[in-house]
């Protein structure tokens, strides 16, 4: 930062400052844990018989262990895009109205988790359901290691409950897909997409926004024809701003496809015909019992209400530890 000309390139300066703050955060967390470990060791060395004090120390140790696990995960999230912001798409799958309602529930769950993390969230695009809920919803999530933490959330999420849309009160299984890619706010200038590969549509925005959404075709949908990758934006009243955001989202998705070499996998997440039994990464059961189970880690939690209220930390942490088990 002290080098001459550092601030001349604002985009690079912004990237470096973000990187610096993330490194400082990890170091500060380590130093805090180091001090806590010394304090706990001193208390243990006293060999106290006071039961109340023993319980307090045990509580401190449990909190300390959770913090250590959190720092361990941060130390593992050093991949090329882990520090990037994230674009999170939620897509209602098989299950009709129930699936659209389930997509809304998932959206709320993630928004609560974003709030707990202190992340900023912007809804880029939404397509409302036929009667209630949403068919698709796309977030831009900004915050430290947003993509790193969220990348293992990609996949199909399954809900089992008594359907509120069924007059006979039958049990219903619904599916929704979550798609997470890193957001590239500084894609190289040489990353150009030939115009012949793009199909650009404008349409009237739906959802909140007052009378304006019914008067102008400000929403923009851009389709990359070779890969059938779609990006939409309707959160701004300006068509040019929506076009710019949709293009940024499209480029992020295309770069992610190229870099990760997982085009087939990510495309399948967007295909609602596959959002059904057998492809789920996590199940949320509300009836006949209550249980959330991650099928990759076998982690379970019977407090479904808490999970749906944004208590996703244990599931995200365990899935990341499983992903990086060979690096630990």
Phi and psi in degrees as GROMACS dihedral restraints (atoms count N, CA, C in turn):
[ dihedral_restraints ]
;  ai    aj    ak    al  type     phi  dphi    fc
    3     4     5     6     1   -83.3    20    10
    4     5     6     7     1    -8.5    20    10
    6     7     8     9     1   -68.1    20    10
    7     8     9    10     1   143.2    20    10
    9    10    11    12     1   -60.5    20    10
   10    11    12    13     1   135.5    20    10
   12    13    14    15     1    86.6    20    10
   13    14    15    16     1    -0.6    20    10
   15    16    17    18     1   -57.2    20    10
   16    17    18    19     1   -42.0    20    10
   18    19    20    21     1   -83.4    20    10
   19    20    21    22     1    -3.4    20    10
   21    22    23    24     1   -68.4    20    10
   22    23    24    25     1   -34.0    20    10
   24    25    26    27     1   -99.4    20    10
   25    26    27    28     1    91.8    20    10
   27    28    29    30     1   -63.3    20    10
   28    29    30    31     1   -37.0    20    10
   30    31    32    33     1   -64.4    20    10
   31    32    33    34     1   -45.5    20    10
   33    34    35    36     1   -66.7    20    10
   34    35    36    37     1   -40.1    20    10
   36    37    38    39     1   -61.2    20    10
   37    38    39    40     1   -41.6    20    10
   39    40    41    42     1   -61.6    20    10
   40    41    42    43     1   -42.6    20    10
   42    43    44    45     1   -64.2    20    10
   43    44    45    46     1   -42.9    20    10
   45    46    47    48     1   -67.9    20    10
   46    47    48    49     1   -38.5    20    10
   48    49    50    51     1   -64.3    20    10
   49    50    51    52     1   -40.2    20    10
   51    52    53    54     1   -62.9    20    10
   52    53    54    55     1   -43.7    20    10
   54    55    56    57     1   -62.9    20    10
   55    56    57    58     1   -42.3    20    10
   57    58    59    60     1   -61.4    20    10
   58    59    60    61     1   -46.1    20    10
   60    61    62    63     1   -63.7    20    10
   61    62    63    64     1   -36.7    20    10
   63    64    65    66     1   -67.0    20    10
   64    65    66    67     1   -41.0    20    10
   66    67    68    69     1   -66.5    20    10
   67    68    69    70     1   -40.6    20    10
   69    70    71    72     1   -61.9    20    10
   70    71    72    73     1   -40.0    20    10
   72    73    74    75     1   -61.4    20    10
   73    74    75    76     1   -42.7    20    10
   75    76    77    78     1   -66.6    20    10
   76    77    78    79     1   -43.2    20    10
   78    79    80    81     1   -64.2    20    10
   79    80    81    82     1   -42.5    20    10
   81    82    83    84     1   -63.3    20    10
   82    83    84    85     1   -38.7    20    10
   84    85    86    87     1   -63.8    20    10
   85    86    87    88     1   -41.8    20    10
   87    88    89    90     1   -63.0    20    10
   88    89    90    91     1   -46.5    20    10
   90    91    92    93     1   -62.5    20    10
   91    92    93    94     1   -38.5    20    10
   93    94    95    96     1   -64.0    20    10
   94    95    96    97     1   -43.5    20    10
   96    97    98    99     1   -66.8    20    10
   97    98    99   100     1   -37.9    20    10
   99   100   101   102     1   -60.3    20    10
  100   101   102   103     1   -44.6    20    10
  102   103   104   105     1   -65.0    20    10
  103   104   105   106     1   -39.7    20    10
  105   106   107   108     1   -64.8    20    10
  106   107   108   109     1   -39.5    20    10
  108   109   110   111     1   -64.4    20    10
  109   110   111   112     1   -39.2    20    10
  111   112   113   114     1   -66.0    20    10
  112   113   114   115     1   -40.5    20    10
  114   115   116   117     1   -64.2    20    10
  115   116   117   118     1   -45.0    20    10
  117   118   119   120     1   -64.0    20    10
  118   119   120   121     1   -41.5    20    10
  120   121   122   123     1   -60.9    20    10
  121   122   123   124     1   -39.5    20    10
  123   124   125   126     1   -64.6    20    10
  124   125   126   127     1   -41.3    20    10
  126   127   128   129     1   -64.8    20    10
  127   128   129   130     1   -41.6    20    10
  129   130   131   132     1   -64.4    20    10
  130   131   132   133     1   -36.9    20    10
  132   133   134   135     1   -65.8    20    10
  133   134   135   136     1   -21.0    20    10
  135   136   137   138     1   -70.4    20    10
  136   137   138   139     1   -19.6    20    10
  138   139   140   141     1    54.5    20    10
  139   140   141   142     1    49.8    20    10
  141   142   143   144     1   -70.9    20    10
  142   143   144   145     1   146.3    20    10
  144   145   146   147     1  -106.4    20    10
  145   146   147   148     1    -3.0    20    10
  147   148   149   150     1   -66.2    20    10
  148   149   150   151     1   112.2    20    10
  150   151   152   153     1   -61.3    20    10
  151   152   153   154     1   -37.9    20    10
  153   154   155   156     1   -64.0    20    10
  154   155   156   157     1   -40.8    20    10
  156   157   158   159     1   -68.6    20    10
  157   158   159   160     1   -38.2    20    10
  159   160   161   162     1   -60.7    20    10
  160   161   162   163     1   -44.4    20    10
  162   163   164   165     1   -63.1    20    10
  163   164   165   166     1   -37.8    20    10
  165   166   167   168     1   -65.8    20    10
  166   167   168   169     1   -41.4    20    10
  168   169   170   171     1   -65.1    20    10
  169   170   171   172     1   -41.8    20    10
  171   172   173   174     1   -61.4    20    10
  172   173   174   175     1   -39.1    20    10
  174   175   176   177     1   -64.2    20    10
  175   176   177   178     1   -42.9    20    10
  177   178   179   180     1   -61.8    20    10
  178   179   180   181     1   -37.6    20    10
  180   181   182   183     1   -66.6    20    10
  181   182   183   184     1   -40.1    20    10
  183   184   185   186     1   -62.0    20    10
  184   185   186   187     1   -45.4    20    10
  186   187   188   189     1   -63.6    20    10
  187   188   189   190     1   -40.6    20    10
  189   190   191   192     1   -61.2    20    10
  190   191   192   193     1   -44.8    20    10
  192   193   194   195     1   -61.5    20    10
  193   194   195   196     1   -40.7    20    10
  195   196   197   198     1   -63.6    20    10
  196   197   198   199     1   -39.6    20    10
  198   199   200   201     1   -67.0    20    10
  199   200   201   202     1   -36.7    20    10
  201   202   203   204     1   -63.6    20    10
  202   203   204   205     1   -42.6    20    10
  204   205   206   207     1   -62.6    20    10
  205   206   207   208     1   -40.8    20    10
  207   208   209   210     1   -61.0    20    10
  208   209   210   211     1   -43.9    20    10
  210   211   212   213     1   -68.1    20    10
  211   212   213   214     1   -35.8    20    10
  213   214   215   216     1   -60.7    20    10
  214   215   216   217     1   -42.4    20    10
  216   217   218   219     1   -64.8    20    10
  217   218   219   220     1   -42.6    20    10
  219   220   221   222     1   -58.8    20    10
  220   221   222   223     1   -39.1    20    10
  222   223   224   225     1   -68.8    20    10
  223   224   225   226     1   -25.9    20    10
  225   226   227   228     1   -81.7    20    10
  226   227   228   229     1   -25.7    20    10
  228   229   230   231     1   -81.4    20    10
  229   230   231   232     1    69.1    20    10
  231   232   233   234     1  -121.9    20    10
  232   233   234   235     1    23.4    20    10
  234   235   236   237     1   -70.8    20    10
  235   236   237   238     1   172.7    20    10
  237   238   239   240     1   -57.3    20    10
  238   239   240   241     1   -37.4    20    10
  240   241   242   243     1  -116.5    20    10
  241   242   243   244     1     4.8    20    10
  243   244   245   246     1   -59.5    20    10
  244   245   246   247     1   -31.1    20    10
  246   247   248   249     1   -82.7    20    10
  247   248   249   250     1    -3.1    20    10
  249   250   251   252     1   -74.4    20    10
  250   251   252   253     1   159.0    20    10
  252   253   254   255     1   -68.9    20    10
  253   254   255   256     1   171.5    20    10
  255   256   257   258     1  -128.2    20    10
  256   257   258   259     1   146.9    20    10
  258   259   260   261     1  -108.5    20    10
  259   260   261   262     1   117.9    20    10
  261   262   263   264     1  -113.0    20    10
  262   263   264   265     1   119.8    20    10
  264   265   266   267     1  -109.7    20    10
  265   266   267   268     1   137.5    20    10
  267   268   269   270     1  -122.2    20    10
  268   269   270   271     1   129.4    20    10
  270   271   272   273     1  -129.6    20    10
  271   272   273   274     1   122.0    20    10
  273   274   275   276     1   -66.4    20    10
  274   275   276   277     1   136.9    20    10
  276   277   278   279     1  -114.1    20    10
  277   278   279   280     1  -139.4    20    10
  279   280   281   282     1   -64.9    20    10
  280   281   282   283     1   137.6    20    10
  282   283   284   285     1   131.2    20    10
  283   284   285   286     1     2.3    20    10
  285   286   287   288     1    59.3    20    10
  286   287   288   289     1  -132.4    20    10
  288   289   290   291     1   -60.4    20    10
  289   290   291   292     1   -36.7    20    10
  291   292   293   294     1   -62.8    20    10
  292   293   294   295     1   -39.9    20    10
  294   295   296   297     1   -67.1    20    10
  295   296   297   298     1   -38.2    20    10
  297   298   299   300     1   -67.6    20    10
  298   299   300   301     1   -37.0    20    10
  300   301   302   303     1   -68.4    20    10
  301   302   303   304     1   -37.6    20    10
  303   304   305   306     1   -65.1    20    10
  304   305   306   307     1   -39.3    20    10
  306   307   308   309     1   -61.3    20    10
  307   308   309   310     1   -37.1    20    10
  309   310   311   312     1   -66.5    20    10
  310   311   312   313     1   -41.1    20    10
  312   313   314   315     1   -63.0    20    10
  313   314   315   316     1   -42.1    20    10
  315   316   317   318     1   -63.1    20    10
  316   317   318   319     1   -40.6    20    10
  318   319   320   321     1   -60.6    20    10
  319   320   321   322     1   -43.9    20    10
  321   322   323   324     1   -64.5    20    10
  322   323   324   325     1   -41.3    20    10
  324   325   326   327     1   -58.8    20    10
  325   326   327   328     1   -47.6    20    10
  327   328   329   330     1   -68.5    20    10
  328   329   330   331     1   -38.1    20    10
  330   331   332   333     1   -62.5    20    10
  331   332   333   334     1   -38.0    20    10
  333   334   335   336     1   -63.7    20    10
  334   335   336   337     1   -40.3    20    10
  336   337   338   339     1   -66.9    20    10
  337   338   339   340     1   -40.3    20    10
  339   340   341   342     1   -57.2    20    10
  340   341   342   343     1   -43.8    20    10
  342   343   344   345     1   -61.6    20    10
  343   344   345   346     1   -43.5    20    10
  345   346   347   348     1   -62.7    20    10
  346   347   348   349     1   -31.6    20    10
  348   349   350   351     1   -82.2    20    10
  349   350   351   352     1   -11.9    20    10
  351   352   353   354     1    79.3    20    10
  352   353   354   355     1    19.6    20    10
  354   355   356   357     1   -81.4    20    10
  355   356   357   358     1   150.8    20    10
  357   358   359   360     1   -93.2    20    10
  358   359   360   361     1   143.2    20    10
  360   361   362   363     1  -130.5    20    10
  361   362   363   364     1   137.2    20    10
  363   364   365   366     1  -131.3    20    10
  364   365   366   367     1   125.0    20    10
  366   367   368   369     1   -81.8    20    10
  367   368   369   370     1   112.8    20    10
  369   370   371   372     1   -81.4    20    10
  370   371   372   373     1   -39.3    20    10
  372   373   374   375     1  -155.8    20    10
  373   374   375   376     1   147.1    20    10
  375   376   377   378     1  -150.2    20    10
  376   377   378   379     1   143.3    20    10
  378   379   380   381     1  -121.6    20    10
  379   380   381   382     1   115.9    20    10
  381   382   383   384     1   -70.5    20    10
  382   383   384   385     1   154.4    20    10
  384   385   386   387     1   -74.5    20    10
  385   386   387   388     1   174.1    20    10
  387   388   389   390     1   -64.7    20    10
  388   389   390   391     1   -42.2    20    10
  390   391   392   393     1  -124.4    20    10
  391   392   393   394     1   -35.2    20    10
  393   394   395   396     1  -155.5    20    10
  394   395   396   397     1   170.2    20    10
  396   397   398   399     1    72.9    20    10
  397   398   399   400     1  -164.5    20    10
  399   400   401   402     1  -132.5    20    10
  400   401   402   403     1   150.5    20    10
  402   403   404   405     1   -87.6    20    10
  403   404   405   406     1   -42.7    20    10
  405   406   407   408     1  -143.3    20    10
  406   407   408   409     1   152.4    20    10
  408   409   410   411     1  -150.8    20    10
  409   410   411   412     1   133.2    20    10
  411   412   413   414     1  -125.2    20    10
  412   413   414   415     1   127.5    20    10
  414   415   416   417     1  -110.5    20    10
  415   416   417   418     1   147.5    20    10
  417   418   419   420     1  -107.3    20    10
  418   419   420   421     1   115.7    20    10
  420   421   422   423     1  -109.6    20    10
  421   422   423   424     1   122.1    20    10
  423   424   425   426     1  -117.0    20    10
  424   425   426   427     1   130.3    20    10
  426   427   428   429     1   166.2    20    10
  427   428   429   430     1   166.8    20    10
  429   430   431   432     1   -57.4    20    10
  430   431   432   433     1   124.0    20    10
  432   433   434   435     1    58.3    20    10
  433   434   435   436     1    31.1    20    10
  435   436   437   438     1   -57.1    20    10
  436   437   438   439     1   -49.8    20    10
  438   439   440   441     1   -67.7    20    10
  439   440   441   442     1   -39.5    20    10
  441   442   443   444     1   -56.7    20    10
  442   443   444   445     1   -44.4    20    10
  444   445   446   447     1   -73.0    20    10
  445   446   447   448     1   -33.5    20    10
  447   448   449   450     1   -92.8    20    10
  448   449   450   451     1   -11.7    20    10
  450   451   452   453     1   -61.9    20    10
  451   452   453   454     1   -29.0    20    10
  453   454   455   456     1   -84.2    20    10
  454   455   456   457     1     2.7    20    10
  456   457   458   459     1   -84.2    20    10
  457   458   459   460     1    -9.0    20    10
  459   460   461   462     1   -64.9    20    10
  460   461   462   463     1   131.5    20    10
  462   463   464   465     1   144.9    20    10
  463   464   465   466     1  -173.3    20    10
  465   466   467   468     1   -96.4    20    10
  466   467   468   469     1   133.0    20    10
  468   469   470   471     1  -112.8    20    10
  469   470   471   472     1   130.5    20    10
  471   472   473   474     1  -112.2    20    10
  472   473   474   475     1   135.2    20    10
  474   475   476   477     1  -120.1    20    10
  475   476   477   478     1   133.5    20    10
  477   478   479   480     1  -122.9    20    10
  478   479   480   481     1   124.6    20    10
  480   481   482   483     1  -163.3    20    10
  481   482   483   484     1   173.5    20    10
  483   484   485   486     1   -78.3    20    10
  484   485   486   487     1   122.8    20    10
  486   487   488   489     1   -69.0    20    10
  487   488   489   490     1   127.6    20    10
  489   490   491   492     1   -76.2    20    10
  490   491   492   493     1    -7.4    20    10
  492   493   494   495     1  -103.0    20    10
  493   494   495   496     1     5.0    20    10
  495   496   497   498     1  -113.2    20    10
  496   497   498   499     1   115.7    20    10
  498   499   500   501     1   -62.7    20    10
  499   500   501   502     1   -23.9    20    10
  501   502   503   504     1   -87.4    20    10
  502   503   504   505     1    -1.8    20    10
  504   505   506   507     1    65.7    20    10
  505   506   507   508     1    37.8    20    10
  507   508   509   510     1   -82.9    20    10
  508   509   510   511     1   155.4    20    10
  510   511   512   513     1   -73.3    20    10
  511   512   513   514     1   137.6    20    10
  513   514   515   516     1  -129.6    20    10
  514   515   516   517     1   137.7    20    10
  516   517   518   519     1  -108.1    20    10
  517   518   519   520     1   126.6    20    10
  519   520   521   522     1  -125.9    20    10
  520   521   522   523     1   157.2    20    10
  522   523   524   525     1  -133.9    20    10
  523   524   525   526     1   147.5    20    10
  525   526   527   528     1  -146.1    20    10
  526   527   528   529     1   146.0    20    10
  528   529   530   531     1  -107.1    20    10
  529   530   531   532     1   144.0    20    10
  531   532   533   534     1  -116.8    20    10
  532   533   534   535     1   132.4    20    10
  534   535   536   537     1  -125.8    20    10
  535   536   537   538     1   123.7    20    10
  537   538   539   540     1  -124.1    20    10
  538   539   540   541     1   125.3    20    10
  540   541   542   543     1  -132.5    20    10
  541   542   543   544     1   153.1    20    10
  543   544   545   546     1   -70.5    20    10
  544   545   546   547     1   146.4    20    10
  546   547   548   549     1   -95.9    20    10
  547   548   549   550     1   125.3    20    10
  549   550   551   552     1  -104.5    20    10
  550   551   552   553     1   102.0    20    10
  552   553   554   555     1   -85.7    20    10
  553   554   555   556     1    -7.0    20    10
  555   556   557   558     1  -133.2    20    10
  556   557   558   559     1    56.8    20    10
  558   559   560   561     1   -67.6    20    10
  559   560   561   562     1   141.6    20    10
  561   562   563   564     1   -52.1    20    10
  562   563   564   565     1   143.7    20    10
  564   565   566   567     1   -61.1    20    10
  565   566   567   568     1   -26.7    20    10
  567   568   569   570     1   -83.2    20    10
  568   569   570   571     1     1.0    20    10
  570   571   572   573     1   -83.9    20    10
  571   572   573   574     1    90.8    20    10
  573   574   575   576     1  -114.9    20    10
  574   575   576   577     1   141.0    20    10
  576   577   578   579     1  -108.4    20    10
  577   578   579   580     1   122.3    20    10
  579   580   581   582     1   -55.8    20    10
  580   581   582   583     1   136.4    20    10
  582   583   584   585     1   -60.3    20    10
  583   584   585   586     1   -28.9    20    10
  585   586   587   588     1   -67.4    20    10
  586   587   588   589     1   -17.8    20    10
  588   589   590   591     1   -89.4    20    10
  589   590   591   592     1    -0.6    20    10
  591   592   593   594     1  -115.2    20    10
  592   593   594   595     1   139.8    20    10
  594   595   596   597     1  -118.9    20    10
  595   596   597   598     1   119.7    20    10
  597   598   599   600     1  -114.4    20    10
  598   599   600   601     1   122.3    20    10
  600   601   602   603     1  -119.4    20    10
  601   602   603   604     1   145.6    20    10
  603   604   605   606     1  -117.7    20    10
  604   605   606   607     1   147.9    20    10
  606   607   608   609     1  -156.6    20    10
  607   608   609   610     1   170.5    20    10
  609   610   611   612     1   -79.9    20    10
  610   611   612   613     1   131.7    20    10
  612   613   614   615     1   -66.2    20    10
  613   614   615   616     1   152.2    20    10
  615   616   617   618     1  -116.2    20    10
  616   617   618   619     1   168.1    20    10
  618   619   620   621     1    89.2    20    10
  619   620   621   622     1  -155.3    20    10
  621   622   623   624     1   -70.1    20    10
  622   623   624   625     1   161.2    20    10
  624   625   626   627     1   139.6    20    10
  625   626   627   628     1     1.3    20    10
  627   628   629   630     1    76.2    20    10
  628   629   630   631     1  -159.7    20    10
  630   631   632   633     1   -67.2    20    10
  631   632   633   634     1   -24.6    20    10
  633   634   635   636     1   -56.0    20    10
  634   635   636   637     1   -39.2    20    10
  636   637   638   639     1   -64.8    20    10
  637   638   639   640     1   -19.6    20    10
  639   640   641   642     1   -95.2    20    10
  640   641   642   643     1    -0.3    20    10
  642   643   644   645     1  -112.6    20    10
  643   644   645   646     1   -27.2    20    10
  645   646   647   648     1  -130.2    20    10
  646   647   648   649     1   150.3    20    10
  648   649   650   651     1   -88.4    20    10
  649   650   651   652     1    70.8    20    10
  651   652   653   654     1   -90.3    20    10
  652   653   654   655     1   -22.7    20    10
  654   655   656   657     1   -72.2    20    10
  655   656   657   658     1   147.6    20    10
  657   658   659   660     1  -130.0    20    10
  658   659   660   661     1   134.8    20    10
  660   661   662   663     1  -123.3    20    10
  661   662   663   664     1   126.2    20    10
  663   664   665   666     1  -118.6    20    10
  664   665   666   667     1   127.6    20    10
  666   667   668   669     1  -114.2    20    10
  667   668   669   670     1   126.8    20    10
  669   670   671   672     1   -88.4    20    10
  670   671   672   673     1   105.9    20    10
  672   673   674   675     1   -61.6    20    10
  673   674   675   676     1   -41.7    20    10
  675   676   677   678     1   -61.8    20    10
  676   677   678   679     1   -33.3    20    10
  678   679   680   681     1  -111.1    20    10
  679   680   681   682     1    -4.8    20    10
  681   682   683   684     1    58.2    20    10
  682   683   684   685     1    31.0    20    10
  684   685   686   687     1   -84.6    20    10
  685   686   687   688     1   131.9    20    10
  687   688   689   690     1  -118.9    20    10
  688   689   690   691     1   139.3    20    10
  690   691   692   693     1  -134.9    20    10
  691   692   693   694     1   137.2    20    10
  693   694   695   696     1  -131.5    20    10
  694   695   696   697     1   153.6    20    10
  696   697   698   699     1  -149.4    20    10
  697   698   699   700     1   136.1    20    10
  699   700   701   702     1  -145.9    20    10
  700   701   702   703     1    15.0    20    10
  702   703   704   705     1   -80.5    20    10
  703   704   705   706     1   -14.4    20    10
  705   706   707   708     1  -105.7    20    10
  706   707   708   709     1   153.9    20    10
  708   709   710   711     1   -77.3    20    10
  709   710   711   712     1   -15.4    20    10
  711   712   713   714     1   -92.4    20    10
  712   713   714   715     1   125.0    20    10
  714   715   716   717     1   -63.2    20    10
  715   716   717   718     1   -37.6    20    10
  717   718   719   720     1   -66.0    20    10
  718   719   720   721     1   -38.4    20    10
  720   721   722   723     1   -68.1    20    10
  721   722   723   724     1   -39.9    20    10
  723   724   725   726     1   -65.8    20    10
  724   725   726   727     1   -36.8    20    10
  726   727   728   729     1   -65.8    20    10
  727   728   729   730     1   -41.8    20    10
  729   730   731   732     1   -62.8    20    10
  730   731   732   733     1   -43.3    20    10
  732   733   734   735     1   -67.2    20    10
  733   734   735   736     1   -43.5    20    10
  735   736   737   738     1   -61.1    20    10
  736   737   738   739     1   -39.1    20    10
  738   739   740   741     1   -67.4    20    10
  739   740   741   742     1   -38.6    20    10
  741   742   743   744     1   -63.7    20    10
  742   743   744   745     1   -41.6    20    10
  744   745   746   747     1   -65.5    20    10
  745   746   747   748     1   -42.9    20    10
  747   748   749   750     1   -61.6    20    10
  748   749   750   751     1   -45.3    20    10
  750   751   752   753     1   -62.9    20    10
  751   752   753   754     1   -39.9    20    10
  753   754   755   756     1   -60.4    20    10
  754   755   756   757     1   -43.6    20    10
  756   757   758   759     1   -67.5    20    10
  757   758   759   760     1   -38.7    20    10
  759   760   761   762     1   -70.2    20    10
  760   761   762   763     1   -39.6    20    10
  762   763   764   765     1   -63.8    20    10
  763   764   765   766     1   -40.8    20    10
  765   766   767   768     1   -62.4    20    10
  766   767   768   769     1   -41.2    20    10
  768   769   770   771     1   -62.0    20    10
  769   770   771   772     1   -43.1    20    10
  771   772   773   774     1   -69.9    20    10
  772   773   774   775     1   -47.5    20    10
  774   775   776   777     1   -69.3    20    10
  775   776   777   778     1   -41.9    20    10
  777   778   779   780     1   -84.9    20    10
  778   779   780   781     1   -13.7    20    10
  780   781   782   783     1    52.2    20    10
  781   782   783   784     1    45.4    20    10
  783   784   785   786     1  -130.6    20    10
  784   785   786   787     1    41.2    20    10
  786   787   788   789     1   -58.7    20    10
  787   788   789   790     1   -42.5    20    10
  789   790   791   792     1   -65.1    20    10
  790   791   792   793     1   -40.8    20    10
  792   793   794   795     1   -65.7    20    10
  793   794   795   796     1   -47.5    20    10
  795   796   797   798     1   -67.3    20    10
  796   797   798   799     1   -37.6    20    10
  798   799   800   801     1   -62.7    20    10
  799   800   801   802     1   -35.9    20    10
  801   802   803   804     1   -66.5    20    10
  802   803   804   805     1   -28.6    20    10
  804   805   806   807     1   -68.6    20    10
  805   806   807   808     1   -25.5    20    10
  807   808   809   810     1   -89.3    20    10
  808   809   810   811     1    -8.6    20    10
  810   811   812   813     1   -92.2    20    10
  811   812   813   814     1   104.0    20    10
  813   814   815   816     1   -65.1    20    10
  814   815   816   817     1   -16.2    20    10
  816   817   818   819     1   -67.2    20    10
  817   818   819   820     1   -20.4    20    10
  819   820   821   822     1   -95.6    20    10
  820   821   822   823     1    -3.2    20    10
  822   823   824   825     1   -81.5    20    10
  823   824   825   826     1    65.2    20    10
  825   826   827   828     1  -145.0    20    10
  826   827   828   829     1  -173.3    20    10
  828   829   830   831     1   -54.7    20    10
  829   830   831   832     1   138.3    20    10
  831   832   833   834     1   100.8    20    10
  832   833   834   835     1   -14.7    20    10
  834   835   836   837     1  -113.6    20    10
  835   836   837   838     1     3.1    20    10
  837   838   839   840     1   -76.0    20    10
  838   839   840   841     1   146.7    20    10
  840   841   842   843     1   -97.7    20    10
  841   842   843   844     1   -22.3    20    10
  843   844   845   846     1  -150.9    20    10
  844   845   846   847     1   140.4    20    10
  846   847   848   849     1  -115.6    20    10
  847   848   849   850     1   140.2    20    10
  849   850   851   852     1  -121.6    20    10
  850   851   852   853     1   108.1    20    10
  852   853   854   855     1  -107.0    20    10
  853   854   855   856     1   121.9    20    10
  855   856   857   858     1  -105.8    20    10
  856   857   858   859     1   -15.2    20    10
  858   859   860   861     1  -157.2    20    10
  859   860   861   862     1   137.8    20    10
  861   862   863   864     1   -85.4    20    10
  862   863   864   865     1    -0.9    20    10
  864   865   866   867     1  -138.6    20    10
  865   866   867   868     1   175.5    20    10
  867   868   869   870     1  -114.4    20    10
  868   869   870   871     1   122.8    20    10
  870   871   872   873     1  -166.0    20    10
  871   872   873   874     1   137.4    20    10
  873   874   875   876     1  -112.4    20    10
  874   875   876   877     1   126.8    20    10
  876   877   878   879     1  -130.8    20    10
  877   878   879   880     1   129.2    20    10
  879   880   881   882     1   -90.5    20    10
  880   881   882   883     1   121.4    20    10
  882   883   884   885     1   -78.4    20    10
  883   884   885   886     1   -10.4    20    10
  885   886   887   888     1   -90.3    20    10
  886   887   888   889     1   -31.7    20    10
  888   889   890   891     1  -113.8    20    10
  889   890   891   892     1   -12.8    20    10
  891   892   893   894     1    67.4    20    10
  892   893   894   895     1    12.8    20    10
  894   895   896   897     1   -70.0    20    10
  895   896   897   898     1   135.5    20    10
  897   898   899   900     1  -127.9    20    10
  898   899   900   901     1   153.1    20    10
  900   901   902   903     1  -148.8    20    10
  901   902   903   904     1   123.0    20    10
  903   904   905   906     1   -83.9    20    10
  904   905   906   907     1    -9.7    20    10
  906   907   908   909     1   -88.4    20    10
  907   908   909   910     1    75.2    20    10
  909   910   911   912     1   -63.1    20    10
  910   911   912   913     1   -38.5    20    10
  912   913   914   915     1   -59.7    20    10
  913   914   915   916     1   -40.8    20    10
  915   916   917   918     1   -65.6    20    10
  916   917   918   919     1   -41.8    20    10
  918   919   920   921     1   -62.3    20    10
  919   920   921   922     1   -46.3    20    10
  921   922   923   924     1   -68.3    20    10
  922   923   924   925     1   -13.5    20    10
  924   925   926   927     1   -95.9    20    10
  925   926   927   928     1    14.3    20    10
  927   928   929   930     1   103.3    20    10
  928   929   930   931     1     5.3    20    10
  930   931   932   933     1   -82.6    20    10
  931   932   933   934     1    69.8    20    10
  933   934   935   936     1   -97.6    20    10
  934   935   936   937     1    -8.0    20    10
  936   937   938   939     1   -47.4    20    10
  937   938   939   940     1   -54.1    20    10
  939   940   941   942     1   -59.1    20    10
  940   941   942   943     1   -38.6    20    10
  942   943   944   945     1   -69.3    20    10
  943   944   945   946     1   -42.8    20    10
  945   946   947   948     1   -65.5    20    10
  946   947   948   949     1   -44.2    20    10
  948   949   950   951     1   -62.6    20    10
  949   950   951   952     1   -45.4    20    10
  951   952   953   954     1   -66.1    20    10
  952   953   954   955     1   -38.6    20    10
  954   955   956   957     1   -67.2    20    10
  955   956   957   958     1   -35.6    20    10
  957   958   959   960     1   -71.1    20    10
  958   959   960   961     1   -40.8    20    10
  960   961   962   963     1   -62.5    20    10
  961   962   963   964     1   -37.2    20    10
  963   964   965   966     1   -66.4    20    10
  964   965   966   967     1   -40.6    20    10
  966   967   968   969     1   -62.4    20    10
  967   968   969   970     1   -37.8    20    10
  969   970   971   972     1  -104.8    20    10
  970   971   972   973     1    21.9    20    10
  972   973   974   975     1   -58.6    20    10
  973   974   975   976     1   -30.2    20    10
  975   976   977   978     1   -79.8    20    10
  976   977   978   979     1   -13.3    20    10
  978   979   980   981     1   -98.1    20    10
  979   980   981   982     1    -6.1    20    10
